[in-house]
Amino acid sequence: MMISILSTVATILSIGGNFLLAKQIKWVFPIWIVSNVMWVGIILATSFNIPQVLMYVVYIGTSAYSWISWGKMEKA
């Protein structure tokens, strides 16, 4: 039951992030970071699919990098 709720929340955050990106709102990145961390936890708790976990870890890194980069562009 808990995994189902977490999966639903992570999915909503992931989809919501896509809409924010379409609007070019930089808060998409922390939302995606939270969503991807949730997916890592869900995967480790259910299937322990390491390649998929690695993919989400990369997504976390690219989201963090992009968030920092957008912040620097706004300051310039």
C-alpha positions in Angstrom: 0.0 0.0 0.0 2.7 2.5 0.9 4.7 1.7 -2.3 1.5 2.4 -4.3 1.1 5.8 -2.6 4.7 6.7 -3.1 4.6 5.6 -6.8 1.5 7.8 -7.3 3.1 10.8 -5.7 6.4 10.3 -7.6 4.4 10.0 -10.9 2.5 13.2 -10.2 5.7 15.0 -9.4 7.4 13.7 -12.6 4.5 14.7 -14.8 4.1 18.0 -13.1 7.8 18.6 -13.6 7.3 18.2 -17.3 4.7 20.9 -17.4 6.9 23.2 -15.4 9.8 22.6 -17.8 7.5 23.5 -20.7 6.8 26.8 -18.9 10.6 27.2 -18.3 10.1 27.4 -14.6 13.4 26.5 -12.8 11.6 24.9 -9.8 11.2 21.9 -12.0 14.6 20.7 -11.0 14.1 20.3 -7.2 10.7 18.7 -7.9 12.4 16.2 -10.2 15.1 15.6 -7.6 12.5 14.7 -5.0 10.7 12.6 -7.6 13.8 10.7 -8.6 14.9 10.1 -5.0 11.4 8.6 -4.4 11.8 6.4 -7.5 15.2 5.1 -6.3 13.6 4.2 -2.9 10.7 2.5 -4.6 12.9 0.5 -6.9 15.2 -0.6 -4.1 12.2 -1.6 -2.0 10.6 -3.6 -4.7 12.7 -4.9 -7.6 16.2 -3.9 -6.7 16.8 -3.2 -10.4 20.3 -1.7 -10.2 20.5 -0.4 -13.8 17.3 1.5 -13.2 18.5 2.9 -9.9 21.7 4.1 -11.7 19.5 5.8 -14.3 17.6 7.7 -11.6 20.8 8.6 -9.8 22.0 10.2 -13.1 18.7 12.0 -13.4 19.2 13.4 -9.9 22.7 14.6 -10.9 21.6 16.2 -14.1 18.6 17.9 -12.3 21.0 19.3 -9.7 23.4 20.5 -12.3 20.7 22.1 -14.4 19.2 23.8 -11.3 22.6 25.4 -10.5 23.2 26.3 -14.1 19.8 28.1 -14.5 20.5 29.9 -11.3 23.8 31.2 -12.6 22.2 32.3 -15.9 19.6 34.3 -14.0 22.3 36.1 -12.1 24.2 37.0 -15.2 
